[in-house]
Amino acid sequence: MINIICEISKYLIILFMILYTVKCFSSLLSTTEKERKVKATKQIIYVFMIHFLCYLTMFLRLGEVRIIVFYGIQIFVAILYMVIFQSIYRNASALLTNNTAFMLLIGYIMLTRLDFSLAVKQFLFATVGLILTSFVPYIMQNWKNLRVFGKRYGLLGLIGLMTVFIPGLGFENYGSRNWIRIGGFSLQPMEFVKILFVFFVASMLCKASTFGELLANAIISAAFMGVLVLEKDLGAAVIFYITYVCLVYLATSRPIFLVGGIGIGVGAVYAAYLLFKDSLFAHVMVRVSAWRNPFADIDGGGYQLSQSLFAIGTGGYLGSGLTQGSADIIPVSESDFIFSAICEELGVIFGLALILVIVSIFISFVNVAMQCRDPFYKYVAFGFSVIFITQSLLNLGGVTKFIPSTGVTLPLISYGVSSVLSTLIIFSIIQGVYVISTNEAIKNEKDKERAKAILERAAYAGGGLPGQRQGTREEQ
């Protein structure tokens, strides 16, 4: 009986995942607030059904009561977050709120399957993050001077990045010195510095009116990437660089900056490969070799990628079912390679739908940016859109052998305290921009209606609307 229930649940999980994905895109096409609310409600039902069926499967397979208790606590927090957030910020995006909860819940599911203790730890920090970041839209609405700290954002960001070089504080992990240890916690400063970097570039681009100011902005931005290269964190350097180039192109609308930026980036990578491949980036060369042919060194440098590809292939379209695969033998499956674990046990169809959800989140971020009239907030929202999709694609490309592995996480799904907290801040900032833009649109609409009413009263009182032809005495 248990096998029958679990097998039916596997197909229902895929069905609800497809329905959720469809609603993500159809919500972007909604034209009325009522229509958006109806679709958002259906999304909530779908994601809670996916969550319930996954935890039911794990409980039936493993028989551990703690799984049910953990499930109940997650649902309570998720519902509380959605209700309170939408009650406080009535003009917030329900789609973004739903997607935040969805990504977190999918992460909890896979972490529970892979390592229960990590799932609990992720849940606790994410819950604290949800509480703290809920204040971000309020701060953005009431603190109008965020754009004036341009160079200070840059200075603070550079200091944050360089903390990894402080003896006793920073340490090396997986070949990159990009971690610091505070008490019993390990953090990646880069995850929080990327937020400061976007604010820095956005505020400087708002002020830049000459080529010299753009050049100064470029030099400081290059300093960020230089520090990341010294840390041997090339994945982060790529994210920062792509974000900077895209923001400059958005601000200037000049294709030369986009084309030139791509050319300079490719040239820099090739030069670094020739000069430092055997010294500074030796660990990167191992990943490149594994990417070119992981099966040539399947017991060494290619082991991780080989296991990732085996997992995706073994799972097939429908997956082996939660707890029925061997996803836990993939090195770092709870973090960098969590997508492989998802594909093996929940299926490639589920994985493809997850990619489409990520794309829909990116599109919704860009929509928020493009609808914003304030240049500063437009650049901020667009910068975070680029960071989100670039980090996602680097992770997905690495685990599927599309590109060499870069060691970045899948936002809100992979295990990682600093990654989850920084992504929650980014989502809250996007919500803040959305709320500000929506409030401005409502205010402008009310102003138009008020002006129209005044004109109509003036016309009624004695004279018709401005520019309207007045009839003769006989006509009147």
HELIX and SHEET records of a PDB file:
HELIX    1   1 ILE A    2  LEU A   28  1                                  27    
HELIX    2   2 GLU A   33  LEU A   62  1                                  30    
HELIX    3   3 VAL A   65  ILE A   88  1                                  24    
HELIX    4   4 ALA A   94  LEU A  114  1                                  21    
HELIX    5   5 PHE A  116  THR A  133  1                                  18    
HELIX    6   6 VAL A  136  ASN A  142  1                                   7    
HELIX    7   7 LEU A  146  PHE A  149  5                                   4    
HELIX    8   8 GLY A  150  MET A  162  1                                  13    
HELIX    9   9 THR A  163  PHE A  165  5                                   3    
HELIX   10  10 PRO A  189  LYS A  207  1                                  19    
HELIX   11  11 PHE A  211  LEU A  230  1                                  20    
HELIX   12  12 LEU A  234  THR A  252  1                                  19    
HELIX   13  13 PRO A  255  PHE A  276  1                                  22    
HELIX   14  14 ALA A  282  ARG A  292  1                                  11    
HELIX   15  15 PRO A  294  ASP A  297  5                                   4    
HELIX   16  16 TYR A  303  GLY A  315  1                                  13    
HELIX   17  17 ALA A  327  ILE A  329  5                                   3    
HELIX   18  18 ILE A  338  LEU A  346  1                                   9    
HELIX   19  19 VAL A  348  GLN A  371  1                                  24    
HELIX   20  20 PRO A  375  VAL A  399  1                                  25    
HELIX   21  21 VAL A  417  GLY A  462  1                                  46    
SHEET    1   A 3 GLY A 170  ASN A 173  0                                        
SHEET    2   A 3 SER A 176  ILE A 182 -1                                        
SHEET    3   A 3 PHE A 185  LEU A 187 -1                                        
END                                                                             
